[in-house]
Amino acid sequence: MSAGTLALTNKSDAVKGTGTTFTAMKAGDFIVVSIGGTPYTLTVKSITSDTQLTLISNFTGPTQSGLAWYEVPREAQSLITAALATQTTEALRGQNLDKDNWQQVFSVSDDITVTLKDGSQFTGPSWLKIVDLLKTVDLEQVQEIADQIRQSQNAVAADKAAVATDRGVVETKASEAAASAQAAAQHEQSASGSASTASQKATDATAEADRAEQAADDAETRGAAQVSLATTQADRAKEEADRAAASNPANALIKSENLNDLENKATAVQNLLDGKPLPLASPAVADTDAATLGQVKSRNEFDTQVKSTVNASLLPPEGTEADGGRFISLYQINGVDECTFSMRAIAKVGGSYLCRMSLQNNRSGKLAIFDFDENGTSFSGGSKVLTVANSGWGVIAGPEGLQAKNQADLVAGMYYANGSDIGSPGGTGGYGLVQLTGNFPSYRCQLAAQDGGGGRLFIRAYSGTSFSGWSELQKVSPSDERLKNLGEKLDLQDSLSNVERMEFINFTFKQDEKKSPRRGVTSQQIEEIDPEYIRDVGGMKHLDTTPMLLDALASIKYLSSQVKELKKEIETLKSS
């Protein structure tokens, strides 16, 4: 609500104000008042003073004073008019689509495609096609099919019951056959009678199996599940019958042979071990005896050889560094590594060959690395790892200079690094790294310059416990036309469409302990609109403000042209 009150007179274009500042307005702005629940929008023609102005047309409402009022700049009113026109157009488009869709639903006798306001489409049968299909359905035939299905279900249920009965008979006969076989093994003197009984039981079981197979054949035409069950029971019955028939005392082992009468002794031993190693009763004596674990542990002299072979026909390119196998020697206290020594060969194809040795004090965290070349020259000073105790940070100095290997504490200076070793500011690849240290060890920052990639620059700070994410340093964007291959003019409506699709939200940063309220957008949603708006920095998505700013300016230019067109239309309407 604007300051002061107004006095309006019916059929007069003069407006008097009390406590108003009309001079802050300009010709073409609007005044909005409400009298008796009826709103009036009045256009300002000219302004005489802070308390006196003239309208374009006479006031048509009742004479009134002490009116509260609102000032509406003409630019805002133009935008409202444009937005109303856009919404009206969209509503009319939706009404036309609904009309076309309903006409198809009622009049087309085949499949139709319905189009919604957002452009999505759905295809399916029309109502007329569904009615025609229902007219062709023979209800008596459908009922007959349903009766047949019900009868088939009843027949299958009866067959399942019959198969279950046969299964019980088969299991009973098989149990009797197994009992006969056990009696034959325990009573050698009555072996002939037992074998005869077992044979008879096997015959009975075979007969029952035949019955089960017959039942399975009958059930096969009514259900695959019943056939499978009957066949399984038949196979089991035959197996029990064969086992019973084979229960002959002549096949039994003789105690006095002490397992010497086994047909396959090696297989029998493996069956007894059940996949486990053969236990040794005593330490090895002869050269062909197996050694016990105690003998292996008691050895204090051994030779270790680790090989890494490169086939000459597959030799890597010149300058490729290839490491040989590593030899490791440990000193332990109560099973805990106290000191670690390692040694390995390092070869640079077509160049030098080195032997690298390292010594690690696992208690203090100190680590030293020494290199020796084929001439016996030591590089202990140049290759020694610089370490901050218990920090885990390592820097290796080679022919290329100091190389940063991870993201912990680092001595101030200049280094080179691989992107994967420092958090990938702008992806993998090589970087030049500058470490800066403040008054205290916990105050540090790092600058990283990417090799290639347009020379992108990144920075991050140390918070006392960990590094923050990488941020890219924005540079002045070159725009001289002599540097560009000029194309067609930009469609300003495309820029406006991008801006309209942006979703603005309120948020707070997770690392902000004060939870200060902020407003803005998310990179993920903006990237869906145009990937050129986003840059990947340190694994996080950052906004590239240059293309976003240019699209915003293009949108303003387009809206400005629309306002001018609306002004022309308003002037035309006034003159008519």
QUITA-V306962 format. One record per residue. RES is the residue in one letter. PSI is psi in radians with two decimals (* if undefined). D_FIRST is the distance of its C-alpha to the first C-alpha in Angstrom with 2 decimals. Layout:
RES,PSI,D_FIRST + RES,PSI,D_FIRST
This chain:
M,2.35,0.00 + S,2.86,3.82 + A,2.56,6.75 + G,-3.08,9.13 + T,2.86,10.09 + L,2.74,12.19 + A,2.12,15.74 + L,2.52,17.28 + T,2.32,21.01 + N,2.38,22.89 + K,0.47,24.96 + S,2.52,23.57 + D,0.08,21.91 + A,2.41,20.72 + V,2.20,17.15 + K,2.44,16.94 + G,2.65,14.14 + T,2.06,14.21 + G,0.40,13.07 + T,2.87,11.65 + T,1.27,13.05 + F,-0.45,13.90 + T,-0.24,16.72 + A,-0.19,14.69 + M,-3.12,14.37 + K,2.78,17.56 + A,2.41,19.40 + G,-0.28,18.86 + D,2.98,15.10 + F,2.60,13.16 + I,2.30,10.77 + V,2.16,9.73 + V,2.85,9.98 + S,2.16,11.83 + I,2.02,14.97 + G,0.57,17.40 + G,-0.04,16.19 + T,2.12,16.68 + P,2.53,14.07 + Y,2.24,14.65 + T,2.03,14.25 + L,2.37,15.44 + T,2.29,17.09 + V,2.24,17.27 + K,-0.84,20.97 + S,2.79,21.15 + I,2.13,19.48 + T,-0.78,21.63 + S,-3.03,19.80 + D,-0.35,16.58 + T,0.21,16.49 + Q,2.23,18.39 + L,2.95,18.27 + T,2.43,20.24 + L,2.79,19.57 + I,-0.68,22.14 + S,2.82,23.09 + N,2.57,23.10 + F,2.24,20.46 + T,-0.10,22.24 + G,-3.11,20.33 + P,2.66,21.22 + T,2.30,20.73 + Q,2.57,17.76 + S,2.90,16.18 + G,0.53,13.49 + L,2.32,11.00 + A,2.61,7.26 + W,2.84,6.13 + Y,2.40,5.05 + E,2.26,7.63 + V,1.91,10.21 + P,2.62,13.27 + R,-0.52,16.50 + E,-0.76,17.92 + A,-0.71,15.45 + Q,-0.63,16.04 + S,-0.74,19.73 + L,-0.69,19.80 + I,-0.74,18.25 + T,-0.74,20.93 + A,-0.76,23.60 + A,-0.69,22.80 + L,-0.70,22.93 + A,-0.73,26.24 + T,-0.81,27.61 + Q,-0.67,26.86 + T,-0.72,28.37 + T,-0.77,31.42 + E,-0.69,31.90 + A,-0.74,31.69 + L,-0.69,34.28 + R,-0.74,36.48 + G,-0.69,36.45 + Q,-0.71,37.37 + N,-0.73,40.24 + L,-0.76,41.52 + D,-0.70,41.46 + K,-0.84,43.39 + D,-0.72,46.00 + N,-0.81,46.38 + W,-0.60,47.01 + Q,-0.69,49.45 + Q,-0.74,51.43 + V,-0.70,51.43 + F,-0.51,52.98 + S,-0.51,55.15 + V,2.40,56.55 + S,0.38,59.75 + D,-2.95,59.66 + D,2.52,57.36 + I,2.82,53.86 + T,2.08,51.08 + V,2.26,47.51 + T,2.20,44.69 + L,3.01,41.22 + K,-0.52,37.89 + D,0.07,38.14 + G,-0.24,41.58 + S,2.62,43.67 + Q,2.63,46.75 + F,2.37,49.00 + T,2.41,52.52 + G,3.11,54.48 + P,2.55,56.51 + S,2.91,55.10 + W,-0.63,55.41 + L,-0.67,58.23 + K,-0.69,60.16 + I,-0.73,59.83 + V,-0.75,61.13 + D,-0.68,64.05 + L,-0.69,64.96 + L,-0.55,65.02 + K,-0.46,67.37 + T,-0.09,69.91 + V,2.26,70.09 + D,1.80,73.45 + L,-0.63,72.66 + E,-0.68,76.38 + Q,-0.69,76.92 + V,-0.73,73.94 + Q,-0.66,75.41 + E,-0.73,78.80 + I,-0.72,77.37 + A,-0.70,75.61 + D,-0.71,78.98 + Q,-0.72,80.75 + I,-0.72,78.22 + R,-0.72,78.67 + Q,-0.72,82.49 + S,-0.65,82.31 + Q,-0.73,80.22 + N,-0.72,82.85 + A,-0.71,85.67 + V,-0.70,83.98 + A,-0.71,83.54 + A,-0.70,87.27 + D,-0.65,88.24 + K,-0.69,86.17 + A,-0.72,88.08 + A,-0.73,91.42 + V,-0.66,90.57 + A,-0.70,89.58 + T,-0.80,93.00 + D,-0.60,94.85 + R,-0.70,92.95 + G,-0.70,94.26 + V,-0.75,97.81 + V,-0.74,97.54 + E,-0.64,96.21 + T,-0.79,99.06 + K,-0.68,101.72 + A,-0.68,100.23 + S,-0.71,100.30 + E,-0.68,103.95 + A,-0.71,104.76 + A,-0.67,103.13 + A,-0.69,105.13 + S,-0.69,108.32 + A,-0.68,107.61 + Q,-0.68,107.13 + A,-0.62,110.41 + A,-0.63,112.20 + A,-0.52,111.08 + Q,-0.41,112.16 + H,1.62,115.57 + E,-0.64,117.59 + Q,-0.53,120.84 + S,0.58,119.22 + A,-0.72,117.48 + S,-0.77,119.18 + G,-0.70,118.23 + S,-0.75,114.66 + A,-0.69,114.31 + S,-0.74,115.69 + T,-0.77,113.25 + A,-0.69,110.36 + S,-0.73,111.49 + Q,-0.73,111.59 + K,-0.69,108.11 + A,-0.70,106.89 + T,-0.75,108.45 + D,-0.75,106.69 + A,-0.65,103.39 + T,-0.69,103.87 + A,-0.74,104.50 + E,-0.62,101.34 + A,-0.68,99.46 + D,-0.69,100.81 + R,-0.73,99.54 + A,-0.69,96.09 + E,-0.68,96.13 + Q,-0.73,97.10 + A,-0.64,94.22 + A,-0.67,91.90 + D,-0.70,93.20 + D,-0.67,92.53 + A,-0.28,89.02 + E,-0.62,88.21 + T,-0.17,87.59 + R,-0.25,85.19 + G,2.24,83.07 + A,-0.52,83.01 + A,-0.70,82.14 + Q,-0.65,85.37 + V,-0.79,87.50 + S,-0.73,86.19 + L,-0.80,86.89 + A,-0.71,90.42 + T,-0.71,91.31 + T,-0.78,90.18 + Q,-0.63,92.38 + A,-0.77,95.31 + D,-0.68,95.11 + R,-0.70,94.97 + A,-0.74,98.03 + K,-0.72,100.00 + E,-0.75,99.10 + E,-0.64,100.37 + A,-0.79,103.49 + D,-0.67,104.27 + R,-0.68,103.74 + A,-0.70,106.09 + A,-0.53,108.72 + A,-0.10,108.54 + S,1.43,109.20 + N,2.31,112.78 + P,-0.43,114.65 + A,-0.37,116.07 + N,-0.02,112.59 + A,2.62,112.14 + L,2.57,112.36 + I,2.23,115.54 + K,-0.71,115.00 + S,-0.34,117.98 + E,-0.25,116.56 + N,0.86,113.67 + L,0.17,111.16 + N,-0.30,113.55 + D,0.27,113.70 + L,2.44,110.01 + E,-0.70,109.70 + N,1.68,106.93 + K,-0.68,106.78 + A,-0.75,103.97 + T,-0.66,101.66 + A,-0.68,102.55 + V,-0.78,101.63 + Q,-0.64,98.24 + N,-0.66,97.62 + L,-0.67,98.48 + L,-0.45,96.18 + D,0.80,93.24 + G,-0.05,91.64 + K,2.75,92.07 + P,2.69,94.17 + L,2.12,97.79 + P,2.53,98.20 + L,2.28,100.82 + A,-0.52,103.29 + S,2.85,104.35 + P,2.72,103.71 + A,2.53,105.03 + V,-0.96,108.61 + A,2.89,109.72 + D,-0.47,107.98 + T,-0.02,106.99 + D,2.62,105.42 + A,2.49,101.65 + A,2.55,100.14 + T,2.90,98.35 + L,-0.62,94.88 + G,-0.68,96.53 + Q,-0.66,98.75 + V,-0.76,95.81 + K,-0.50,93.87 + S,-0.17,96.97 + R,2.27,97.23 + N,0.12,96.27 + E,2.22,97.16 + F,2.79,95.37 + D,2.34,94.50 + T,2.28,91.04 + Q,2.07,90.46 + V,2.21,87.11 + K,2.49,87.21 + S,1.88,84.54 + T,2.33,86.25 + V,2.11,84.88 + N,2.25,86.85 + A,-0.55,87.94 + S,-0.27,87.19 + L,0.56,83.53 + L,2.26,83.12 + P,2.99,79.44 + P,2.78,78.36 + E,2.41,79.49 + G,-0.12,77.53 + T,2.29,76.53 + E,2.14,76.82 + A,2.23,78.63 + D,2.43,79.15 + G,3.13,82.31 + G,2.71,82.61 + R,2.33,81.87 + F,2.30,84.40 + I,2.30,82.94 + S,2.22,84.81 + L,2.49,83.27 + Y,2.12,84.22 + Q,2.64,83.11 + I,2.01,83.20 + N,0.73,83.16 + G,0.00,81.83 + V,2.29,78.91 + D,2.09,78.86 + E,-0.69,79.51 + C,2.44,80.30 + T,2.24,79.98 + F,2.34,81.97 + S,2.72,81.55 + M,2.42,83.18 + R,2.82,82.71 + A,2.44,83.66 + I,2.20,81.13 + A,2.30,82.11 + K,1.99,80.32 + V,2.20,81.83 + G,0.10,83.88 + G,-2.31,83.35 + S,2.83,84.01 + Y,2.28,84.82 + L,2.76,83.70 + C,2.10,84.39 + R,2.22,81.33 + M,2.48,81.85 + S,2.55,79.23 + L,2.13,79.59 + Q,2.16,76.86 + N,1.78,76.89 + N,-0.34,74.88 + R,-0.80,74.68 + S,-0.29,73.21 + G,0.04,71.47 + K,2.50,73.29 + L,2.35,74.36 + A,2.44,76.71 + I,2.34,77.53 + F,2.43,80.58 + D,2.52,81.67 + F,2.29,85.24 + D,-3.09,86.14 + E,-0.23,89.41 + N,0.00,90.91 + G,0.16,90.43 + T,2.32,87.72 + S,2.45,85.27 + F,0.64,81.53 + S,-0.57,80.74 + G,-0.79,78.82 + G,-0.48,76.81 + S,0.00,76.09 + K,2.39,75.55 + V,2.23,72.28 + L,2.22,70.03 + T,2.37,68.69 + V,2.18,66.38 + A,2.30,68.03 + N,0.24,66.63 + S,-0.43,63.72 + G,0.05,65.12 + W,2.40,64.26 + G,2.44,66.89 + V,2.24,67.35 + I,2.25,70.37 + A,2.04,71.72 + G,-2.84,73.62 + P,-0.51,74.49 + E,-0.19,70.83 + G,-2.91,69.59 + L,2.32,67.71 + Q,2.18,66.08 + A,2.28,63.25 + K,-0.34,64.11 + N,-2.82,61.28 + Q,0.39,58.04 + A,-2.65,59.16 + D,2.60,59.98 + L,2.38,61.13 + V,2.46,62.80 + A,2.42,60.92 + G,-2.93,62.18 + M,2.43,62.13 + Y,2.97,63.01 + Y,2.73,63.01 + A,2.74,61.94 + N,2.54,61.56 + G,-0.66,58.03 + S,-0.32,59.05 + D,-0.23,60.23 + I,0.43,56.95 + G,0.19,54.31 + S,1.19,54.17 + P,-0.84,51.29 + G,0.55,51.33 + G,-3.06,54.07 + T,3.11,57.81 + G,-3.06,60.00 + G,2.64,60.93 + Y,2.59,58.81 + G,2.24,59.43 + L,2.32,58.17 + V,2.15,57.53 + Q,2.16,57.41 + L,2.37,55.76 + T,2.41,56.33 + G,-2.72,54.43 + N,-0.48,55.73 + F,2.68,56.27 + P,-0.45,57.69 + S,-0.12,54.50 + Y,1.82,52.45 + R,2.74,53.16 + C,2.77,51.61 + Q,2.45,53.13 + L,2.32,52.73 + A,2.23,54.09 + A,2.13,54.89 + Q,2.35,55.65 + D,2.16,58.88 + G,-2.76,58.03 + G,0.49,54.82 + G,0.21,53.42 + G,0.78,53.94 + R,2.49,50.93 + L,2.47,50.24 + F,2.71,49.09 + I,2.58,48.46 + R,2.70,48.26 + A,2.77,48.43 + Y,2.20,50.39 + S,0.03,48.45 + G,-0.47,51.54 + T,-0.47,52.53 + S,2.83,51.79 + F,2.54,50.51 + S,3.03,46.94 + G,2.74,46.54 + W,2.47,47.33 + S,2.42,44.57 + E,2.35,45.24 + L,2.14,44.90 + Q,2.34,42.95 + K,2.81,44.78 + V,2.21,43.73 + S,2.16,44.11 + P,2.38,46.64 + S,0.21,45.42 + D,2.25,48.09 + E,-0.37,49.09 + R,-0.23,52.71 + L,-0.01,52.34 + K,2.63,50.97 + N,1.77,52.42 + L,2.41,49.77 + G,-2.73,48.97 + E,2.83,46.88 + K,2.58,43.25 + L,2.41,40.64 + D,1.92,38.92 + L,-0.50,35.23 + Q,-0.57,34.33 + D,-0.74,36.37 + S,-0.76,34.32 + L,-0.68,31.04 + S,-0.70,32.71 + N,-0.77,33.63 + V,-0.71,30.09 + E,-0.48,28.79 + R,-0.20,31.51 + M,2.32,30.55 + E,1.97,29.41 + F,2.37,27.09 + I,2.83,27.48 + N,2.49,26.92 + F,2.99,30.28 + T,2.64,32.49 + F,2.42,35.88 + K,-0.58,38.90 + Q,-0.06,40.60 + D,1.82,37.61 + E,-0.54,38.63 + K,-0.22,35.24 + K,0.87,33.52 + S,2.27,30.71 + P,2.41,27.90 + R,2.90,27.89 + R,2.63,26.59 + G,-2.53,28.59 + V,3.07,31.29 + T,2.47,34.92 + S,-0.63,37.84 + Q,-0.74,39.56 + Q,-0.68,36.76 + I,-0.61,36.32 + E,-0.56,40.13 + E,-0.49,40.15 + I,-0.87,37.99 + D,1.98,40.16 + P,-0.37,42.91 + E,-0.26,42.54 + Y,-0.19,39.32 + I,2.50,41.45 + R,2.41,44.26 + D,2.09,46.55 + V,2.02,46.98 + G,0.60,49.23 + G,-0.03,48.97 + M,2.65,45.12 + K,2.13,42.79 + H,2.66,40.69 + L,2.34,38.09 + D,1.82,39.38 + T,-0.34,36.31 + T,-0.99,38.02 + P,-0.55,38.13 + M,-0.75,34.68 + L,-0.74,33.18 + L,-0.66,35.10 + D,-0.65,33.91 + A,-0.75,30.27 + L,-0.70,30.95 + A,-0.65,32.77 + S,-0.74,29.83 + I,-0.72,27.48 + K,-0.74,30.16 + Y,-0.78,30.46 + L,-0.64,26.73 + S,-0.74,26.76 + S,-0.63,29.70 + Q,-0.72,27.98 + V,-0.73,24.95 + K,-0.72,27.56 + E,-0.71,29.32 + L,-0.66,26.23 + K,-0.75,25.59 + K,-0.75,29.20 + E,-0.70,28.88 + I,-0.75,25.86 + E,-0.66,27.89 + T,-0.73,30.86 + L,-0.67,29.06 + K,-0.74,27.79 + S,-0.44,31.30 + S,*,32.83
